[in-house]
């Protein structure tokens, strides 16, 4: 018996009672492409839409953390504690321009066990690379973030 495809409206042979799409529409649905319409849409049907919004490479929480670190924490630590490592007192290396580069900013009490201290400004400190590696066991920043 012939049936009408609910996707594009063409007539096709149905092999079971569950099947409601023709072969073209089934393949298009499987590959997530909207089918080409052979007949105009009925009033009850709407064309398939695909999202055009790009996927963010950095999450919202990470962006919020980075802005807070750069705009609030770093100036606060430089003003109140200087730029030396809080653990060993080492100064950051000098750049070719004669200025100091930056140490990493570390949470004194980690974000995992203490999420409530994530944005508490007194929970931050400057640490040099060896001290930060000794505390955390891994390097947790890129070379761009440390400079």
C-alpha positions as CSV (number, residue, x, y, z in Angstrom):
1,X,0.0,0.0,0.0
2,X,1.2,3.5,-0.8
3,X,1.6,6.2,1.9
4,X,2.5,9.9,2.1
5,X,5.8,10.9,3.6
6,X,5.3,13.2,6.6
7,X,8.5,15.0,5.8
8,X,8.3,15.9,2.2
9,X,4.9,14.7,1.1
10,X,6.0,12.2,-1.6
11,X,4.3,8.8,-2.0
12,X,6.3,5.7,-1.0
13,X,5.8,2.1,-0.1
14,X,5.8,1.5,3.7
15,X,7.3,-1.7,5.0
16,X,6.1,-1.5,8.6
17,X,3.5,0.4,10.6
18,X,6.1,2.6,12.3
19,X,7.6,4.0,9.2
20,X,6.4,7.5,8.3
21,X,9.3,8.9,6.3
22,X,10.5,8.1,2.8
23,X,14.0,6.9,2.2
24,X,15.4,10.4,1.3
25,X,13.9,12.0,4.5
26,X,15.1,9.1,6.7
27,X,18.7,9.5,5.4
28,X,18.4,13.3,5.7
29,X,17.2,13.0,9.3
30,X,20.0,10.5,10.1
31,X,22.6,13.0,8.8
32,X,20.9,15.9,10.5
33,X,20.2,17.7,7.2
34,X,16.8,19.1,6.5
35,X,15.2,17.3,3.6
36,X,14.6,19.1,0.3
37,X,10.9,19.7,0.0
38,X,9.3,18.5,-3.2
39,X,6.0,19.9,-2.4
40,X,5.1,23.1,-0.6
41,X,4.8,22.9,3.2
42,X,1.4,22.3,4.7
43,X,0.1,24.9,7.1
44,X,0.7,22.6,10.1
45,X,4.4,21.9,9.0
46,X,7.4,24.1,9.8
47,X,10.7,23.8,8.1
48,X,13.6,22.2,10.1
49,X,16.0,24.7,11.6
50,X,19.6,24.3,12.5
51,X,21.3,26.3,15.1
52,X,23.7,28.9,13.7
53,X,25.2,30.0,17.0
54,X,28.9,29.0,17.3
55,X,30.0,26.8,20.1
56,X,32.0,28.7,22.7
57,X,35.6,27.5,23.1
58,X,35.8,28.8,26.6
59,X,32.9,28.4,29.1
60,X,31.1,31.2,30.8
61,X,32.4,30.3,34.3
62,X,36.0,30.3,33.0
63,X,35.6,33.7,31.3
64,X,34.1,35.0,34.6
65,X,37.1,33.6,36.5
66,X,39.6,35.1,34.1
67,X,38.1,38.6,34.2
68,X,37.9,38.5,38.0
69,X,41.5,37.3,38.2
70,X,42.9,40.0,35.8
71,X,40.7,43.0,36.8
72,X,40.3,42.5,40.6
73,X,42.7,39.9,42.1
74,X,46.0,40.8,40.3
75,X,45.9,44.5,41.1
76,X,44.8,43.7,44.7
77,X,47.7,41.3,45.2
78,X,50.3,43.6,43.6
79,X,49.2,46.6,45.7
80,X,48.9,44.8,49.1
81,X,51.5,42.0,48.9
82,X,53.9,42.9,46.0
83,X,54.8,40.7,43.1
84,X,57.0,38.1,44.9
85,X,56.0,34.5,45.4
86,X,54.0,34.1,48.6
87,X,55.8,30.8,49.4
88,X,59.5,31.3,48.7
89,X,59.7,35.0,48.1
90,X,61.2,34.7,44.6
91,X,60.6,37.5,42.2
92,X,59.3,36.8,38.7
93,X,61.8,36.8,35.8
94,X,62.8,40.0,34.1
95,X,61.6,40.6,30.6
96,X,63.7,42.2,27.8
97,X,61.9,45.5,28.4
98,X,63.2,45.6,32.0
99,X,59.8,44.9,33.6
100,X,58.9,41.8,35.6
101,X,56.7,39.1,34.1
102,X,53.9,37.7,36.3
103,X,53.7,34.8,38.7
104,X,50.6,32.5,38.6
105,X,47.7,33.4,40.8
106,X,46.7,30.5,43.1
107,X,43.8,29.8,45.4
108,X,45.0,29.3,48.9
109,X,42.1,26.9,49.6
110,X,41.1,25.1,46.3
111,X,37.9,25.7,44.4
112,X,37.0,22.0,44.5
113,X,36.7,21.5,48.2
114,X,35.7,25.1,48.9
115,X,33.6,26.5,46.0
116,X,32.2,29.2,48.3
117,X,35.8,30.8,48.3
118,X,36.0,31.0,44.5
119,X,35.6,34.8,44.4
120,X,36.9,35.7,47.9
121,X,39.8,38.0,47.3
122,X,41.7,37.1,50.4
123,X,41.9,33.5,49.2
124,X,44.4,34.3,46.4
125,X,48.2,34.4,46.3
126,X,51.1,34.7,43.8
127,X,53.1,31.5,43.4
128,X,56.1,30.9,41.2
129,X,56.2,27.9,38.9
130,X,58.2,25.5,41.2
131,X,56.0,26.4,44.2
132,X,52.8,26.0,42.3
133,X,53.9,22.6,40.8
134,X,54.9,21.5,44.3
135,X,51.5,22.5,45.7
136,X,49.2,21.1,42.9
137,X,51.4,18.4,41.3
138,X,50.8,19.7,37.8
139,X,51.2,22.9,35.7
140,X,47.8,24.4,35.4
141,X,48.3,27.3,33.1
142,X,49.7,28.0,29.7
143,X,52.9,29.8,28.9
144,X,50.7,32.8,27.8
145,X,48.9,33.1,31.1
146,X,52.2,33.1,33.2
147,X,53.8,35.9,31.2
